[in-house]
């Protein structure tokens, strides 16, 4: 089984936590290449939290694609997983989501990621 394969929302949440650490360490440029060509040539990596740069970039692309489907869910993913906001604290973010809305958006993020990682795990 591919290391990014997930079978449920709990596993997707774990991968997103790893991705959040990876994205924060790479400068939080969601949807853009995180490694400079020079670092790639040198074989350097900022992989962290159990993700390689390739895996981190793959999840990054999945979250970036989410914006076209549900921009608020993508924003929640960045605030929650990359910046470490707790769901109850999102009311004070630009997302301005109460806890109930944040829980719903997080569920949508997890469903999105599950569908992408489960079917693309091969």
N, C-alpha and C positions, 0 to 999 in steps of 0.2 A: 504494500500500500504506500502511495506517495506520502511524504512527510507533511504535506499540506492538506491531505484528505481529512474531511470531517464527516461525521455521521449524525450529529445533532447540534442543537444550539449551544449546549455547554462547551462542546469542543470548539465551535466557532468563536465563542467568547474568549476561550483560552488563546486561540490564534490571533484574535484581534488585540488582546492584551500584549502579546509578543510583538505584533506589528506596531502597536502604539509606542512601545519602547524603542523599537527599531526606527520608526519615523522620527521620534523626538531626537534620537542620537544622530540622525542624518539631516537634521535641519528643517523638518516639517514642510517639505515642498511636495505636498500630496499631488500626485498626477504628473510630476515632472521627474526627470532622471535625478537620482540622488547622489550618484557617484560621478566625480569628474572623470573625463577620459584619461587624464594623467594617472589618477589613482587606479583605474581599471588596468592600465598598462603595467603598472607596478605590482598588480595583484593584491593591492590593499583592499581591505573590507572593513566596514563599520558594523558588520552583522552583530546583532546582540539579541539577548533573550531567547536564544535557541533558533533564530532565523538566519538563514544566509541572506546575502544581498539579493540574490535572485528570488528567493521566497518572499522577502519583504517587498520587493518591487512588484511581484505578482499580486499580493494582497493590496498594495497601494493602488494598482490599476483597477482592481475590483471596487475599491472604495471610491476612486475617482469616477468610475462609470456609474456609480450609484447616484451621482449628482443629477444626471439626466432623468433618472427615474423618480427620485425623491430627494430634492436638495436639502430639506430639513433633516432627513435621516443621515445624509452624508455629513452635514454639519455636526450633528450629535456624535457621530463616530469620531470625528476629529476632536471635539471638545472632551468627550468622555475617555477615549482610549489614548490619544496623543497628549492632551493637556491635563488629564487626570481629574476633570470635573466629576463630582458625584452627581447622580441624577437629580437629587434634590437641589443642587446648586445651579442648575442650568437656567433657572428663572433670572439669575443675575447676569447671564451671558447674552450675547446678541441673539441667541436662539429664543430667549424669553419663553421657555417651556416649563410649565408646572410639572410636578413629579409624574402625574398620570400620563400626560402627553409624552414625557421623556421615556417612560416605560414602554409606551406604544411604539415610539420611534426606534428605541433600542431593539425591540422585537422585530421590527421591519429590517433593521440593519442585519441582525443575526440570520433572518430568513434569507436575505439577499446573499450573504456570504456563504451560508450553508448550500444554497442552490449552486453557486459558482464553484465552490471547492469540492462538493460532492460529485458533481457531474464532470468536473475537469480534473479529477484526481488521477486518472489513468496515466 
